[in-house]
Amino acid sequence: MTIGSRTEVTEKQVTAAWQSLLNTGRKLKTEKGQSLWVIYPGESSDVPGSDFQDAVIKVDRHLLKGNIELHVKSSDWHKHEHDRNPIYNSVVLHVALQYDYEGDIRTQNGTVIPAVTIGRYRENNLVASIVGQVPCAEVGINLADVLLAIIDNAGLARFYEKGARLQNYLQRWNAGQTLYSGIMTALGYAWNQEPFRQLAERIPLSVFEPIVRENNQDESLVLLLGIAGLLPSQRPGIEYSPFEDYAYIDKYEGVWEGMKRIDVMAYGDWQPLRVKPSNSPLRRIASMSHLIPRYQVKGLLGGLVELVRDVPMEKACHHLEEGLMAADDGYWSSRYDFGKGYARFSKWLIGQSRAANIVINILLPVVYAWGKDNSQKELSNKAFNIFGAYPALETNTLERHMRAQFGLKGTHVNSAQRQQGLLHLYKKWCTQGRCKECEVVRRGKNPKS
């Protein structure tokens, strides 16, 4: 296909054309004649929303950080109603193959975003290669083992920075609430982290744990779902057809009515349609009605701190993950919403993969910081050593993006520490447009330094 032909063009081909154009190093201009530099092209996204996330661009003298959205025609932005969808408010650049819209490209919050039409660059070939568009591409060929050492050190730096930040939190806020809020936020994945964090604030651990002790699991779950605004009565128009759901829902609505809580979230705060059914907010909320009662004797913080302190090093990964996994043998084992589900669902509301993610990103850093703050050096060292020995977690798009960028194989990233190192480099340097300051680039140019 050539640019300007009448052959049907796909957005995948537009993406390839955009990447190819970046490879040429051609000076770009926006539709308003502004100079455009793509400092960092962002990470290709495989979830609903923008095509590239965490990009860094410069328009004239203005540095912009956010997402990039691509379309075949510039009018597709409005045709696809991105101007009405707040998910696209983080877009900082719109890329189109063909220019057919005279007006501004605006986000839902009214921001006018720069637009570039790549069809204007006739010499552009559809070569789908990202190599060469960032300074560190294929740098692994020059650095070899040095690159892995840099990534390992970056993983340690990320852990230490988390620990230091959490120590500051613990001096201002309750340690249990910090752990609880962290776990809740982690259950939200990319789309629902903020509403889960808000839910943890609306019903803090200091309030929720006594309620759990005094009530059964169903009542605790009703409280969470009600404050989250996710009960059927709080969502006009919800449909549920299986007969067995009616009694279940009526029971829950009756319990909620008796609670008479008014400080609730809005259903619109959530993004239930943008996650896999097995990861729906309702299933994740249900998991907390299992997890909190498990540690009701010593509390969530006390129970998990004790788990880290007592777990044998050689079995730490397995036992810590088990301590955070949650299963349901009843209603939520086969549903992702009221009256909606699949027979093939797993009973696990928090499975091994999500539990491992919480261990690495929440539990170990919190316990490390808590030990520091309470003069328990041995406990802090234990948390740190477990982190250093943890095997690699399930891979994700960000890891694959960074591996490709550095020319690494999957076997190179064989520990959670290295995965965290890649994330640290990505967040601290790539997404900030600070490529020239990054140790990978500096050492890549002079491997013996």
MIGU-842917 format. One record per residue (C-alpha): residue in three letters; y, x, z. Coordinates in Angstrom, 1 decimal. Example, Ala and Ser with C-alpha at 12.3 -4.5 7.8 and 13.67 -1.06 7.14 Angstrom:
['Ala'; [-4.5; 12.3; 7.8]],
['Ser'; [-1.1; 13.7; 7.1]],
% end
This chain:
['Met'; [0.0; 0.0; 0.0]],
['Thr'; [3.5; 1.3; -0.8]],
['Ile'; [6.6; 0.2; 1.0]],
['Gly'; [8.3; -2.5; -0.9]],
['Ser'; [5.1; -3.8; -2.5]],
['Arg'; [4.1; -7.5; -2.4]],
['Thr'; [0.8; -6.7; -0.7]],
['Glu'; [0.4; -8.4; 2.6]],
['Val'; [1.5; -5.9; 5.3]],
['Thr'; [0.1; -5.9; 8.9]],
['Glu'; [1.8; -4.8; 12.1]],
['Lys'; [-0.9; -2.1; 12.4]],
['Gln'; [0.3; -0.6; 9.1]],
['Val'; [3.9; -0.8; 10.3]],
['Thr'; [2.9; 1.1; 13.4]],
['Ala'; [1.3; 3.8; 11.2]],
['Ala'; [4.4; 3.9; 9.1]],
['Trp'; [6.6; 4.3; 12.2]],
['Gln'; [4.4; 7.1; 13.6]],
['Ser'; [4.4; 8.8; 10.2]],
['Leu'; [8.2; 8.6; 10.0]],
['Leu'; [8.6; 10.2; 13.4]],
['Asn'; [6.4; 13.0; 12.3]],
['Thr'; [8.8; 13.9; 9.5]],
['Gly'; [11.6; 14.7; 11.9]],
['Arg'; [13.9; 12.6; 9.7]],
['Lys'; [17.3; 11.7; 11.2]],
['Leu'; [17.3; 8.0; 11.9]],
['Lys'; [20.1; 5.4; 12.0]],
['Thr'; [20.1; 1.9; 13.6]],
['Glu'; [21.2; -1.1; 11.6]],
['Lys'; [24.6; -0.7; 13.1]],
['Gly'; [24.9; 2.9; 11.9]],
['Gln'; [24.3; 4.5; 15.3]],
['Ser'; [22.4; 7.8; 15.4]],
['Leu'; [18.9; 7.3; 16.8]],
['Trp'; [16.7; 10.0; 18.4]],
['Val'; [13.2; 9.1; 19.6]],
['Ile'; [12.8; 11.6; 22.5]],
['Tyr'; [9.5; 10.2; 23.6]],
['Pro'; [7.7; 7.5; 21.5]],
['Gly'; [5.9; 5.9; 24.5]],
['Glu'; [2.3; 4.9; 25.1]],
['Ser'; [0.5; 2.6; 22.7]],
['Ser'; [-0.2; -0.6; 24.6]],
['Asp'; [-3.4; -2.7; 24.3]],
['Val'; [-2.2; -5.6; 26.6]],
['Pro'; [0.0; -8.5; 25.6]],
['Gly'; [3.7; -7.5; 25.4]],
['Ser'; [5.5; -4.6; 23.7]],
['Asp'; [3.7; -2.3; 21.3]],
['Phe'; [4.8; 0.9; 23.0]],
['Gln'; [5.6; 1.3; 26.7]],
['Asp'; [7.7; 3.8; 28.6]],
['Ala'; [9.5; 5.2; 25.5]],
['Val'; [12.7; 7.3; 25.8]],
['Ile'; [15.3; 7.1; 23.0]],
['Lys'; [18.9; 8.1; 22.6]],
['Val'; [21.4; 5.9; 20.7]],
['Asp'; [24.5; 7.9; 20.0]],
['Arg'; [25.3; 9.2; 23.5]],
['His'; [23.3; 6.6; 25.4]],
['Leu'; [19.9; 7.4; 26.8]],
['Leu'; [17.6; 4.4; 27.0]],
['Lys'; [14.2; 4.1; 28.7]],
['Gly'; [11.9; 1.2; 28.1]],
['Asn'; [9.5; -0.3; 25.5]],
['Ile'; [9.5; -0.4; 21.7]],
['Glu'; [8.4; -3.5; 19.7]],
['Leu'; [7.4; -3.4; 16.0]],
['His'; [7.3; -6.2; 13.4]],
['Val'; [6.8; -6.5; 9.7]],
['Lys'; [10.2; -8.3; 9.3]],
['Ser'; [13.2; -8.1; 11.6]],
['Ser'; [13.2; -11.9; 11.8]],
['Asp'; [9.8; -11.9; 13.4]],
['Trp'; [11.4; -11.1; 16.7]],
['His'; [12.8; -14.6; 16.8]],
['Lys'; [9.9; -16.2; 14.9]],
['His'; [7.6; -15.0; 17.6]],
['Glu'; [10.1; -16.2; 20.3]],
['His'; [10.4; -12.8; 21.9]],
['Asp'; [14.1; -13.7; 22.5]],
['Arg'; [12.8; -16.5; 24.9]],
['Asn'; [10.2; -14.5; 26.7]],
['Pro'; [11.3; -12.4; 29.7]],
['Ile'; [8.3; -10.1; 29.2]],
['Tyr'; [10.3; -8.5; 26.3]],
['Asn'; [13.4; -7.9; 28.4]],
['Ser'; [12.3; -4.2; 28.8]],
['Val'; [12.4; -3.6; 25.0]],
['Val'; [15.0; -0.9; 24.1]],
['Leu'; [14.3; -0.6; 20.4]],
['His'; [13.1; -3.0; 17.7]],
['Val'; [11.4; -1.5; 14.7]],
['Ala'; [10.8; -3.5; 11.5]],
['Leu'; [9.5; -2.6; 8.0]],
['Gln'; [11.8; -5.1; 6.2]],
['Tyr'; [15.3; -6.2; 7.1]],
['Asp'; [15.8; -9.9; 6.7]],
['Tyr'; [17.9; -11.0; 9.7]],
['Glu'; [21.7; -10.6; 9.9]],
['Gly'; [22.2; -11.4; 13.5]],
['Asp'; [21.7; -9.3; 16.7]],
['Ile'; [18.3; -8.7; 18.1]],
['Arg'; [18.7; -10.1; 21.7]],
['Thr'; [16.3; -10.2; 24.6]],
['Gln'; [15.8; -13.3; 26.8]],
['Asn'; [18.4; -12.0; 29.3]],
['Gly'; [21.0; -11.7; 26.5]],
['Thr'; [20.9; -7.9; 26.0]],
['Val'; [21.5; -6.7; 22.4]],
['Ile'; [18.9; -4.1; 21.5]],
['Pro'; [19.1; -1.4; 18.8]],
['Ala'; [17.1; -2.1; 15.6]],
['Val'; [15.8; 0.2; 12.9]],
['Thr'; [14.4; -0.7; 9.5]],
['Ile'; [11.8; 1.9; 8.4]],
['Gly'; [11.5; 0.5; 4.9]],
['Arg'; [14.8; 2.1; 4.1]],
['Tyr'; [13.2; 5.5; 4.3]],
['Arg'; [11.4; 5.4; 0.9]],
['Glu'; [9.7; 8.8; 1.2]],
['Asn'; [7.8; 7.6; 4.3]],
['Asn'; [4.0; 7.7; 3.8]],
['Leu'; [1.6; 5.6; 5.8]],
['Val'; [-0.1; 8.4; 7.7]],
['Ala'; [-1.4; 7.2; 11.0]],
['Ser'; [-1.1; 10.4; 13.0]],
['Ile'; [0.8; 11.0; 16.2]],
['Val'; [0.3; 14.8; 16.3]],
['Gly'; [3.5; 16.6; 16.2]],
['Gln'; [5.9; 13.9; 17.4]],
['Val'; [6.1; 15.3; 20.9]],
['Pro'; [6.5; 19.0; 21.9]],
['Cys'; [3.2; 19.2; 23.8]],
['Ala'; [0.9; 17.8; 21.0]],
['Glu'; [-2.2; 20.0; 20.7]],
['Val'; [-0.8; 22.3; 23.3]],
['Gly'; [-4.3; 22.4; 24.9]],
['Ile'; [-5.4; 24.7; 22.1]],
['Asn'; [-3.0; 27.4; 23.3]],
['Leu'; [-3.4; 26.8; 27.0]],
['Ala'; [-7.2; 26.3; 27.4]],
['Asp'; [-8.1; 26.5; 31.2]],
['Val'; [-4.4; 27.0; 32.1]],
['Leu'; [-3.7; 23.4; 31.0]],
['Leu'; [-6.4; 22.1; 33.4]],
['Ala'; [-4.9; 24.0; 36.3]],
['Ile'; [-1.5; 22.5; 35.5]],
['Ile'; [-3.0; 19.1; 35.5]],
['Asp'; [-4.9; 19.7; 38.8]],
['Asn'; [-1.7; 20.9; 40.4]],
['Ala'; [0.1; 17.8; 39.1]],
['Gly'; [-2.5; 15.6; 40.7]],
['Leu'; [-1.9; 17.3; 44.0]],
['Ala'; [1.8; 17.0; 43.6]],
['Arg'; [1.4; 13.2; 43.0]],
['Phe'; [-0.7; 12.9; 46.2]],
['Tyr'; [1.8; 14.9; 48.3]],
['Glu'; [4.8; 12.9; 46.9]],
['Lys'; [3.0; 9.7; 47.7]],
['Gly'; [2.3; 10.9; 51.2]],
['Ala'; [5.8; 12.0; 51.8]],
['Arg'; [7.2; 8.7; 50.5]],
['Leu'; [4.8; 6.7; 52.6]],
['Gln'; [5.7; 8.7; 55.8]],
['Asn'; [9.3; 7.5; 55.2]],
['Tyr'; [8.0; 3.9; 54.9]],
['Leu'; [6.0; 4.2; 58.0]],
['Gln'; [9.0; 5.3; 60.0]],
['Arg'; [10.8; 2.1; 59.0]],
['Trp'; [8.0; -0.4; 58.6]],
['Asn'; [4.7; -1.3; 60.1]],
['Ala'; [1.8; 0.9; 58.8]],
['Gly'; [-0.5; -2.1; 58.5]],
['Gln'; [2.0; -4.0; 56.4]],
['Thr'; [2.4; -1.0; 54.1]],
['Leu'; [-1.4; -0.8; 53.6]],
['Tyr'; [-1.7; -4.6; 53.1]],
['Ser'; [1.2; -4.8; 50.7]],
['Gly'; [-0.2; -1.8; 48.7]],
['Ile'; [-3.6; -3.5; 48.4]],
['Met'; [-2.0; -6.8; 47.4]],
['Thr'; [0.1; -5.2; 44.8]],
['Ala'; [-2.9; -3.3; 43.3]],
['Leu'; [-4.6; -6.6; 42.9]],
['Gly'; [-1.9; -7.7; 40.5]],
['Tyr'; [-2.7; -5.2; 37.8]],
['Ala'; [0.2; -4.7; 35.4]],
['Trp'; [1.4; -8.3; 35.0]],
['Asn'; [1.3; -9.6; 38.5]],
['Gln'; [2.1; -6.7; 40.8]],
['Glu'; [5.5; -8.1; 41.7]],
['Pro'; [4.4; -11.6; 42.6]],
['Phe'; [1.5; -10.1; 44.7]],
['Arg'; [4.1; -7.9; 46.5]],
['Gln'; [6.2; -11.0; 47.1]],
['Leu'; [3.2; -12.9; 48.5]],
['Ala'; [2.6; -10.0; 50.9]],
['Glu'; [6.2; -10.4; 52.1]],
['Arg'; [6.1; -14.2; 52.4]],
['Ile'; [3.0; -14.0; 54.6]],
['Pro'; [3.0; -10.6; 56.2]],
['Leu'; [-0.1; -9.1; 57.8]],
['Ser'; [1.3; -9.6; 61.3]],
['Val'; [1.3; -13.3; 60.6]],
['Phe'; [-1.7; -13.6; 58.4]],
['Glu'; [-4.2; -11.7; 60.7]],
['Pro'; [-3.8; -14.1; 63.7]],
['Ile'; [-4.2; -17.1; 61.4]],
['Val'; [-7.4; -15.6; 60.0]],
['Arg'; [-8.8; -15.2; 63.5]],
['Glu'; [-8.0; -18.8; 64.4]],
['Asn'; [-9.1; -20.4; 61.2]],
['Asn'; [-12.0; -20.4; 58.8]],
['Gln'; [-12.0; -18.6; 55.5]],
['Asp'; [-11.2; -21.7; 53.5]],
['Glu'; [-8.1; -22.4; 55.5]],
['Ser'; [-6.9; -18.8; 55.2]],
['Leu'; [-7.4; -19.0; 51.4]],
['Val'; [-5.5; -22.4; 51.2]],
['Leu'; [-2.6; -20.7; 53.0]],
['Leu'; [-2.4; -17.9; 50.5]],
['Leu'; [-2.8; -20.1; 47.5]],
['Gly'; [-0.2; -22.6; 48.8]],
['Ile'; [2.4; -20.0; 49.6]],
['Ala'; [1.7; -18.4; 46.1]],
['Gly'; [2.4; -21.8; 44.6]],
['Leu'; [-1.0; -21.9; 42.9]],
['Leu'; [-2.6; -25.1; 44.3]],
['Pro'; [-3.0; -28.0; 41.7]],
['Ser'; [-0.4; -30.1; 43.4]],
['Gln'; [2.1; -27.3; 42.9]],
['Arg'; [1.4; -27.1; 39.2]],
['Pro'; [2.2; -30.4; 37.3]],
['Gly'; [0.0; -30.9; 34.3]],
['Ile'; [-3.0; -28.8; 35.5]],
['Glu'; [-6.3; -30.3; 34.3]],
['Tyr'; [-9.7; -29.9; 35.9]],
['Ser'; [-12.6; -31.9; 34.6]],
['Pro'; [-15.9; -31.0; 36.4]],
['Phe'; [-16.6; -33.7; 39.0]],
['Glu'; [-17.6; -31.2; 41.7]],
['Asp'; [-14.1; -29.8; 41.6]],
['Tyr'; [-12.5; -33.0; 42.9]],
['Ala'; [-13.9; -32.9; 46.4]],
['Tyr'; [-13.1; -29.2; 46.7]],
['Ile'; [-9.5; -29.6; 45.5]],
['Asp'; [-8.9; -32.7; 47.7]],
['Lys'; [-10.1; -30.8; 50.7]],
['Tyr'; [-7.8; -27.9; 50.0]],
['Glu'; [-4.8; -30.1; 49.3]],
['Gly'; [-5.5; -31.9; 52.6]],
['Val'; [-5.5; -28.6; 54.5]],
['Trp'; [-2.3; -27.5; 52.8]],
['Glu'; [-0.6; -30.8; 53.6]],
['Gly'; [-1.3; -30.3; 57.2]],
['Met'; [0.2; -26.8; 57.2]],
['Lys'; [3.6; -28.1; 56.0]],
['Arg'; [4.8; -24.8; 54.7]],
['Ile'; [8.0; -24.9; 52.7]],
['Asp'; [8.6; -21.2; 51.9]],
['Val'; [6.5; -21.0; 48.7]],
['Met'; [6.6; -19.2; 45.5]],
['Ala'; [7.0; -20.8; 42.1]],
['Tyr'; [4.1; -21.0; 39.7]],
['Gly'; [6.4; -19.5; 37.1]],
['Asp'; [6.4; -16.3; 39.0]],
['Trp'; [2.9; -15.6; 37.9]],
['Gln'; [1.4; -14.5; 34.6]],
['Pro'; [-2.1; -16.1; 34.7]],
['Leu'; [-2.5; -16.2; 31.0]],
['Arg'; [-1.9; -12.5; 30.4]],
['Val'; [-4.9; -11.2; 32.3]],
['Lys'; [-8.6; -11.4; 31.8]],
['Pro'; [-10.1; -14.6; 33.4]],
['Ser'; [-12.2; -12.4; 35.8]],
['Asn'; [-9.0; -10.8; 37.0]],
['Ser'; [-7.0; -14.0; 37.4]],
['Pro'; [-4.5; -14.2; 40.3]],
['Leu'; [-6.5; -16.9; 42.0]],
['Arg'; [-9.6; -14.8; 42.1]],
['Arg'; [-7.7; -11.8; 43.4]],
['Ile'; [-6.0; -13.9; 46.1]],
['Ala'; [-9.4; -15.4; 47.0]],
['Ser'; [-10.7; -11.8; 47.6]],
['Met'; [-8.1; -11.3; 50.4]],
['Ser'; [-9.6; -14.3; 52.3]],
['His'; [-12.8; -12.2; 52.4]],
['Leu'; [-11.3; -8.8; 53.0]],
['Ile'; [-9.0; -9.5; 55.9]],
['Pro'; [-11.6; -11.2; 58.1]],
['Arg'; [-13.9; -8.2; 57.6]],
['Tyr'; [-11.5; -6.2; 59.8]],
['Gln'; [-10.3; -8.8; 62.2]],
['Val'; [-11.6; -7.0; 65.3]],
['Lys'; [-9.5; -3.8; 64.8]],
['Gly'; [-7.2; -5.2; 62.1]],
['Leu'; [-7.0; -4.1; 58.5]],
['Leu'; [-5.2; -0.8; 59.3]],
['Gly'; [-7.4; 0.1; 62.2]],
['Gly'; [-10.6; -0.8; 60.4]],
['Leu'; [-9.9; 1.2; 57.3]],
['Val'; [-8.5; 4.2; 59.2]],
['Glu'; [-11.7; 4.2; 61.2]],
['Leu'; [-13.7; 4.0; 58.0]],
['Val'; [-12.0; 7.1; 56.5]],
['Arg'; [-12.4; 9.0; 59.8]],
['Asp'; [-16.1; 8.3; 60.2]],
['Val'; [-17.4; 8.3; 56.7]],
['Pro'; [-19.6; 11.4; 55.8]],
['Met'; [-17.9; 13.5; 53.1]],
['Glu'; [-20.9; 13.4; 50.8]],
['Lys'; [-20.9; 9.6; 50.8]],
['Ala'; [-17.2; 9.0; 51.1]],
['Cys'; [-16.6; 7.5; 47.7]],
['His'; [-19.4; 5.0; 47.9]],
['His'; [-18.7; 3.8; 51.5]],
['Leu'; [-14.9; 3.6; 51.0]],
['Glu'; [-15.4; 1.5; 47.8]],
['Glu'; [-17.8; -0.8; 49.6]],
['Gly'; [-15.3; -1.2; 52.4]],
['Leu'; [-12.8; -2.7; 49.9]],
['Met'; [-15.2; -4.7; 47.6]],
['Ala'; [-15.2; -8.4; 48.1]],
['Ala'; [-17.7; -11.0; 46.8]],
['Asp'; [-17.9; -14.8; 46.8]],
['Asp'; [-21.1; -16.8; 46.6]],
['Gly'; [-19.3; -20.2; 46.4]],
['Tyr'; [-16.6; -21.8; 44.3]],
['Trp'; [-14.8; -18.7; 43.1]],
['Ser'; [-18.0; -16.9; 42.0]],
['Ser'; [-17.9; -18.8; 38.8]],
['Arg'; [-14.2; -19.8; 38.4]],
['Tyr'; [-10.9; -18.2; 37.5]],
['Asp'; [-8.8; -21.4; 38.2]],
['Phe'; [-9.4; -24.8; 39.5]],
['Gly'; [-12.0; -26.5; 37.2]],
['Lys'; [-12.1; -23.5; 34.9]],
['Gly'; [-14.7; -20.8; 34.8]],
['Tyr'; [-17.7; -19.1; 33.2]],
['Ala'; [-21.3; -19.1; 34.3]],
['Arg'; [-21.5; -15.4; 33.5]],
['Phe'; [-18.8; -14.4; 36.0]],
['Ser'; [-19.8; -11.8; 38.6]],
['Lys'; [-19.6; -12.8; 42.2]],
['Trp'; [-17.4; -9.8; 42.8]],
['Leu'; [-13.7; -10.7; 43.3]],
['Ile'; [-12.9; -7.0; 44.0]],
['Gly'; [-15.5; -4.9; 42.1]],
['Gln'; [-16.3; -1.2; 42.3]],
['Ser'; [-13.8; -0.2; 39.7]],
['Arg'; [-10.8; -1.9; 41.3]],
['Ala'; [-11.9; -0.8; 44.8]],
['Ala'; [-12.0; 2.8; 43.6]],
['Asn'; [-8.5; 2.4; 42.2]],
['Ile'; [-7.3; 1.1; 45.6]],
['Val'; [-9.0; 4.0; 47.5]],
['Ile'; [-7.2; 6.6; 45.3]],
['Asn'; [-3.8; 5.0; 44.9]],
['Ile'; [-3.4; 3.2; 48.2]],
['Leu'; [-5.9; 3.8; 51.0]],
['Leu'; [-6.1; 7.6; 51.0]],
['Pro'; [-2.4; 8.2; 50.6]],
['Val'; [-1.6; 5.7; 53.4]],
['Val'; [-4.2; 7.2; 55.8]],
['Tyr'; [-2.9; 10.7; 54.9]],
['Ala'; [0.7; 9.7; 55.8]],
['Trp'; [-0.4; 7.7; 58.9]],
['Gly'; [-2.3; 10.8; 60.2]],
['Lys'; [0.8; 13.0; 59.6]],
['Asp'; [3.0; 10.4; 61.3]],
['Asn'; [0.7; 10.2; 64.3]],
['Ser'; [-0.1; 13.9; 64.7]],
['Gln'; [-3.7; 13.4; 63.6]],
['Lys'; [-4.0; 16.5; 61.4]],
['Glu'; [-7.8; 16.2; 61.1]],
['Leu'; [-7.6; 12.7; 59.7]],
['Ser'; [-4.9; 13.7; 57.2]],
['Asn'; [-7.0; 16.6; 56.1]],
['Lys'; [-10.0; 14.3; 55.7]],
['Ala'; [-8.1; 11.9; 53.5]],
['Phe'; [-6.8; 14.8; 51.4]],
['Asn'; [-10.3; 16.4; 51.0]],
['Ile'; [-11.8; 13.1; 50.0]],
['Phe'; [-9.1; 12.8; 47.3]],
['Gly'; [-9.8; 16.3; 46.0]],
['Ala'; [-13.6; 15.6; 45.8]],
['Tyr'; [-13.3; 12.1; 44.2]],
['Pro'; [-15.0; 11.7; 40.8]],
['Ala'; [-13.1; 10.3; 37.8]],
['Leu'; [-12.4; 6.6; 37.9]],
['Glu'; [-12.8; 4.2; 35.0]],
['Thr'; [-10.7; 5.5; 32.0]],
['Asn'; [-7.6; 3.6; 30.8]],
['Thr'; [-5.2; 3.6; 27.8]],
['Leu'; [-2.8; 5.9; 29.6]],
['Glu'; [-5.4; 8.5; 30.2]],
['Arg'; [-6.6; 8.3; 26.6]],
['His'; [-3.0; 8.6; 25.4]],
['Met'; [-2.4; 11.8; 27.5]],
['Arg'; [-5.7; 13.3; 26.5]],
['Ala'; [-4.9; 12.9; 22.9]],
['Gln'; [-1.4; 14.3; 23.5]],
['Phe'; [-2.9; 17.4; 25.1]],
['Gly'; [-5.9; 17.8; 22.8]],
['Leu'; [-8.3; 17.2; 25.7]],
['Lys'; [-11.8; 15.7; 25.6]],
['Gly'; [-13.0; 13.1; 28.1]],
['Thr'; [-15.2; 15.6; 29.8]],
['His'; [-12.2; 17.7; 30.7]],
['Val'; [-10.7; 14.9; 32.9]],
['Asn'; [-13.7; 14.8; 35.2]],
['Ser'; [-12.0; 13.9; 38.5]],
['Ala'; [-9.6; 11.4; 40.0]],
['Gln'; [-7.3; 14.3; 40.8]],
['Arg'; [-7.0; 15.2; 37.1]],
['Gln'; [-6.4; 11.5; 36.2]],
['Gln'; [-3.6; 11.4; 38.8]],
['Gly'; [-2.3; 14.7; 37.3]],
['Leu'; [-2.0; 13.2; 33.9]],
['Leu'; [-0.3; 10.1; 35.3]],
['His'; [2.1; 12.4; 37.3]],
['Leu'; [3.1; 14.3; 34.1]],
['Tyr'; [3.5; 11.1; 32.2]],
['Lys'; [5.7; 9.4; 34.8]],
['Lys'; [7.7; 12.5; 35.8]],
['Trp'; [8.3; 14.2; 32.5]],
['Cys'; [7.2; 12.2; 29.4]],
['Thr'; [8.8; 8.8; 30.3]],
['Gln'; [12.0; 10.6; 31.4]],
['Gly'; [12.5; 12.5; 28.2]],
['Arg'; [12.2; 15.8; 30.0]],
['Cys'; [9.7; 17.4; 27.7]],
['Lys'; [11.4; 20.8; 27.5]],
['Glu'; [11.4; 21.1; 31.3]],
['Cys'; [7.7; 20.2; 31.6]],
['Glu'; [5.4; 23.1; 32.6]],
['Val'; [2.9; 22.2; 29.9]],
['Val'; [5.5; 22.7; 27.2]],
['Arg'; [6.9; 25.9; 28.8]],
['Arg'; [3.5; 27.4; 29.3]],
['Gly'; [2.3; 26.3; 25.9]],
['Lys'; [5.1; 28.3; 24.3]],
['Asn'; [4.3; 31.3; 26.4]],
['Pro'; [0.7; 31.0; 27.7]],
['Lys'; [0.8; 34.4; 29.5]],
['Ser'; [3.8; 33.5; 31.6]],
% end
